[in-house]
C-alpha cells in the first residue's frame, strides 16, 4: 500500500499559517517563495528516477510523484499566479 501524504484545505495548522503569513510584507513572502521554489525544484530533480512511485492522498487517492508535482505543486502555484494577475487587473 502506498504511503499516505498531504493535508486537507481545512487543516488547522495550514489555516493558521495562512492567517499568520497575511501579516508579512509582500516582499518577504515573494522572497520566501523564490527560496522555497528553488529547494522544491532541486528535490524534484533528485526524485526523477522515482517519478512513478505512488503515495496515497486522503481525498485524491493514489498519485505518482510526477502527478503530485504537477497537480499539487505546479497547478497550485499557477492558480495563485492567476489570482495575483486578477487582483492586479482589478486594482487598475
Contact map, one row per residue, 1 for C-alpha under 8 A:
11100000000000000000000000000000000000000000000000000000000000000000000000000000000000000000
11110000000000000000000000000000000000000000000000000111000001000000000000000000000000000000
11111000000000000000000000000000000000000000000000000111000000000000000000000000000000000000
01111100000000000000000000000000000000000000000000000011110000000000000000000000000000000000
00111110000000000000000000000000000000000000000000000011110000000000000000000000000000000000
00011111000000000000000000000000000000000000000000000000110000000000000000000000000000000000
00001111101000000000000000000000000000000000000000000000110000000000000000000000000000000000
00000111111000000000000000000000000000000000000000000000000000000000000000000000000000000000
00000011111001100000000000000000000000000000000000000000000000000000000000000000000000000000
00000001111101100000000000000000000000000000000000000000000000000000000000000000000000000000
00000011111111100000000000000000000000000000000000000000000000000000000000000000000000000000
00000000011111110000000000000000000000000000000000000000000000000000000000000000000000000000
00000000001111111000000000000000000000000000000000000000000000000000000000000000000000000000
00000000111111111100000000000000000000000000000000000000000000000000000000000000000000000000
00000000111111111110000000000000000000000000000000000000000000000000000000000000000000000000
00000000000111111111000000000000000000000000000000000000000000000000000000000000000000000000
00000000000011111111100000000000000000000000000000000000000000000000000000000000000000000000
00000000000001111111110000000000000000000000000000000000000000000000000000000000000000000000
00000000000000111111111000000000000000000000000000000000000000000000000000000000000000000000
00000000000000011111111100000000000000000000000000000000000000000000000000000000000000000000
00000000000000001111111100001000000000000000000000000000000000000000000000000000000000000000
00000000000000000111111100000000000000000000000000000000000000000000000000000000000000000000
00000000000000000011111110000000000000000000000000000000000000000000000000000000000000000000
00000000000000000001111111011000000000000000000000000000000000000000000000000000000000000000
00000000000000000000001111111000000000000000000000000000000000000000000000000000000000000000
00000000000000000000000111111100000000000000000000000000000000000000000000000000000000000000
00000000000000000000000011111110000000000000000000000000000000000000000000000000000000000000
00000000000000000000000111111111000000000000000000000000000000000000000000000000000000000000
00000000000000000000100111111111100000000000000000000000000000000000000000000000000000000000
00000000000000000000000001111111110000000000000000000000000000000000000000000000000000000000
00000000000000000000000000111111111000000000000000000000000000000000000000000000000000000000
00000000000000000000000000011111111100000000000000000000000000000000000000000000000000000000
00000000000000000000000000001111111110000000000000000000000000000000000000000000000000000000
00000000000000000000000000000111111111000000000000000000000000000000000000000000000000000000
00000000000000000000000000000011111111100000000000000000000000000000000000000000000000000000
00000000000000000000000000000001111111110000000000000000000000000000000000000000000000000000
00000000000000000000000000000000111111111000000000000000000000000000000000000000000000000000
00000000000000000000000000000000011111111100000000000000000000000000000000000000000000000000
00000000000000000000000000000000001111111110000000000000000000000000000000000000000000000000
00000000000000000000000000000000000111111111000000000000000000000000000000000000000000000000
00000000000000000000000000000000000011111111100000000000000000000000000000000000000000000000
00000000000000000000000000000000000001111111110000000000000000000000000000000000000000000000
00000000000000000000000000000000000000111111111000000000000000000000000000000000000000000000
00000000000000000000000000000000000000011111111100000000000000000000100000000000000000000000
00000000000000000000000000000000000000001111111100000000000000000000000000000000000000000000
00000000000000000000000000000000000000000111111110000000000000000000000000000000000000000000
00000000000000000000000000000000000000000011111111100000000000001000000000000000000000000000
00000000000000000000000000000000000000000001111111100000000000000000000000000000000000000000
00000000000000000000000000000000000000000000011111110000000000000000000000000000000000000000
00000000000000000000000000000000000000000000001111111000000000001000000000000000000000000000
00000000000000000000000000000000000000000000001111111000000000011100000000000000000000000000
00000000000000000000000000000000000000000000000011111100000000011100000000000000000000000000
00000000000000000000000000000000000000000000000001111110000000011000000000000000000000000000
01100000000000000000000000000000000000000000000000011111000001111000000000000000000000000000
01111000000000000000000000000000000000000000000000001111100001111000000000000000000000000000
01111000000000000000000000000000000000000000000000000111110111100000000000000000000000000000
00011110000000000000000000000000000000000000000000000011111111100000000000000000000000000000
00011110000000000000000000000000000000000000000000000001111110000000000000000000000000000000
00000000000000000000000000000000000000000000000000000000111110000000000000000000000000000000
00000000000000000000000000000000000000000000000000000001111111100000000000000000000000000000
00000000000000000000000000000000000000000000000000000001111111100000000000000000000000000000
01000000000000000000000000000000000000000000000000000111100111110000000000000000000000000000
00000000000000000000000000000000000000000000000000000111100111111111000000000000000000000000
00000000000000000000000000000000000000000000000000111110000001111111000000000000000000000000
00000000000000000000000000000000000000000000001001111110000000111111100000000000000000000000
00000000000000000000000000000000000000000000000000110000000000111111110000000000000000000000
00000000000000000000000000000000000000000000000000000000000000111111111100000000000000000000
00000000000000000000000000000000000000000000000000000000000000111111111110000000000000000000
00000000000000000000000000000000000000000001000000000000000000001111111111000000000000000000
00000000000000000000000000000000000000000000000000000000000000000111111111100000000000000000
00000000000000000000000000000000000000000000000000000000000000000011111111110000000000000000
00000000000000000000000000000000000000000000000000000000000000000011111111110000000000000000
00000000000000000000000000000000000000000000000000000000000000000001111111111000000000000000
00000000000000000000000000000000000000000000000000000000000000000000111111111100000000000000
00000000000000000000000000000000000000000000000000000000000000000000011111111110000000000000
00000000000000000000000000000000000000000000000000000000000000000000001111111111000000000000
00000000000000000000000000000000000000000000000000000000000000000000000011111111100000000000
00000000000000000000000000000000000000000000000000000000000000000000000001111111110000000000
00000000000000000000000000000000000000000000000000000000000000000000000000111111111000000000
00000000000000000000000000000000000000000000000000000000000000000000000000011111111100000000
00000000000000000000000000000000000000000000000000000000000000000000000000001111111110000000
00000000000000000000000000000000000000000000000000000000000000000000000000000111111111000000
00000000000000000000000000000000000000000000000000000000000000000000000000000011111111100000
00000000000000000000000000000000000000000000000000000000000000000000000000000001111111110000
00000000000000000000000000000000000000000000000000000000000000000000000000000000111111111000
00000000000000000000000000000000000000000000000000000000000000000000000000000000011111111100
00000000000000000000000000000000000000000000000000000000000000000000000000000000001111111110
00000000000000000000000000000000000000000000000000000000000000000000000000000000000111111111
00000000000000000000000000000000000000000000000000000000000000000000000000000000000011111111
00000000000000000000000000000000000000000000000000000000000000000000000000000000000001111111
00000000000000000000000000000000000000000000000000000000000000000000000000000000000000111111
00000000000000000000000000000000000000000000000000000000000000000000000000000000000000011111
